[in-house]
């Protein structure tokens, strides 16, 4: 079998070799023949000055031989393309007929939708210097822009597509079947590269918007442009969005979503705060690039309550963390529909730097409805809206700096008063009121006082803090006649609320009867009599730096009494104060006063009793005498 195959190989191999050589020689001769013809043509057409006149114009007939021979058609004969060629006649082909390129390039199919159907092949590929396909593809944008030279199309050179080497055919179909892109095709074409954007857009409100004819009104090119594609924040994000959304014919009225509502963005801090010449926050920063949802979509909409904090948190991450821990944030997580989000306080499009006066109005918008009452020093209900009657608010209205809601409750970290981290918790309230820009001097006096130590060291919340004496929202100026502590009587009543309370005195082992003993003293009697200059509790014990008499820093320490009393009684001597100031009738503290009182009471009883008995006996005697006289 092997020998038989070897015989066949010896017979047929020479024949095959002869056939191959024959074809090679014929082809070589044919190429030589074609080149001979071409050389004859180029004898004349290689002359750069060769021209012909046609319709009154001189047309160059010059052909660069070197470029032609190096082109992909360099192996072809001139007559392959120049139909009806007659070298003996000038012009050589009077009945000019363009060659049908598809005769050779039969792999290229025609499409009736091809916008280039009326364009000749040589308009793009040139006459004689036809380049290789790879080179043509690399330079296709240059070729296209030679014809498509309008101003809008020329901007393509500076677009992000051009910078990223996107070709015309990437959007307009293949090189030989160029299609005109209609509005409805944009998403499909752009989606070839931008798959994620296409998916997001297909689920957005923009996808379903249609005009009165039922045609879709928004597509990729509506926002991004057709050829002038750019990522400029100002141009694309804000200006193009505002172009549609500030059209009062489309969005009439003044409600949410109207042109007037959207236009307020231009005066917002987001628009006015510039970052390298551009808006710091554009439309898409909040509404998303392509995932723009309907305002009524409470599940996915960026305007829904739970989403809005996340959106703002993209820029304000530290504030978002504070908000999540606040009472407002907790209520939101608990699905409370009334829980305030960022936009409830700061607005949506008209976001501005919040002044303290505006801040008050915003807070009272929710909390000013006569809810959340607390007690004043008389035990009466007071309300948050009473803040507008406070000295803090009066000062704000005068244009001066004063405490507003966030100064006490925090801007984003507001918590309930019973939360240990709350700024208004009883263990923290003194530091809140004593901020450097507020009552720092009073805080320095209050620090170390018996009241302050009881709260901070012993966590004894029977002890008073700032709001227990001054109130919370209705704080008034000290000399205001309506202020409860503006008069000595008010101060005494304030101190009596604790020091005359049976529960507080028993729980804290305080001395009993100090209020009664003071009221029986000369100072107390003078105040009860209407004096406005007599010493009250604060005159001796101080108002903030209240300390026990054993403390050397106390105003009622034995070494400091002369100075304290000397504020009212100049020239007093320390020897005067070796007796108790409060008139106590307790036997242990003051036995002499105790027995004087007892004896005084006994004398009153004896004297008045004797007088009563004397008068009674006298009355009985007179009645008896009158009866005897009547009997006679």
PyMOL commands that set and color helices and strands:
alter all, ss='L'
color gray80, all
select helices_A, chain A and resi 2-45+65-70+78-81+101-103+121-125+133-138+140-147+151-158+160-163+168-172+183-191+195-202+205-208+220-224+233-245+259-267+269-272+283-287+305-313+317-325+327-333+342-346+356-367+384-389+391-397+405-409+429-433+440-446+450-456+466-470+488-499+502-507+514-519+522-528+537-541+561-566+574-577+591-631
alter helices_A, ss='H'
color red, helices_A
select strands_A, chain A and resi 51-54+57-60+274-275+278-279+374-375+381-382
alter strands_A, ss='S'
color yellow, strands_A
deselect
rebuild
show_as cartoon
